[in-house]
Amino acid sequence: MKILLNGEAQELAHSELHEIIKQHEFKPPFAVAINNTFVPKHLYVTTYLQDGDTLDVVSPIQGG
């Protein structure tokens, strides 16, 4: 399956969102959006990506 992950083309074996997060070792806190739609944390286990989806995983940035 091919997706865009944070703007980069990726070929993935898993379609389960929680498996993709685990595989890429994203560290909390972060937010997730699929095709520009926010995904609540409690839905990570039941959310599946499809070929061609865009997945954005973003961490908060501190600044001043």
ChimeraX attribute file (.defattr): number of C-alpha atoms within 10 A of each C-alpha:
attribute: neighborCount
match mode: 1-to-1
recipient: residues
	/A:1	13
	/A:2	16
	/A:3	19
	/A:4	17
	/A:5	16
	/A:6	13
	/A:7	10
	/A:8	10
	/A:9	12
	/A:10	13
	/A:11	11
	/A:12	12
	/A:13	10
	/A:14	14
	/A:15	16
	/A:16	15
	/A:17	20
	/A:18	16
	/A:19	15
	/A:20	19
	/A:21	14
	/A:22	10
	/A:23	11
	/A:24	8
	/A:25	9
	/A:26	13
	/A:27	9
	/A:28	9
	/A:29	8
	/A:30	12
	/A:31	14
	/A:32	19
	/A:33	15
	/A:34	19
	/A:35	13
	/A:36	11
	/A:37	11
	/A:38	13
	/A:39	14
	/A:40	11
	/A:41	11
	/A:42	8
	/A:43	11
	/A:44	16
	/A:45	11
	/A:46	9
	/A:47	14
	/A:48	15
	/A:49	18
	/A:50	13
	/A:51	12
	/A:52	13
	/A:53	15
	/A:54	20
	/A:55	22
	/A:56	20
	/A:57	14
	/A:58	14
	/A:59	13
	/A:60	9
	/A:61	5
	/A:62	5
	/A:63	4
	/A:64	2
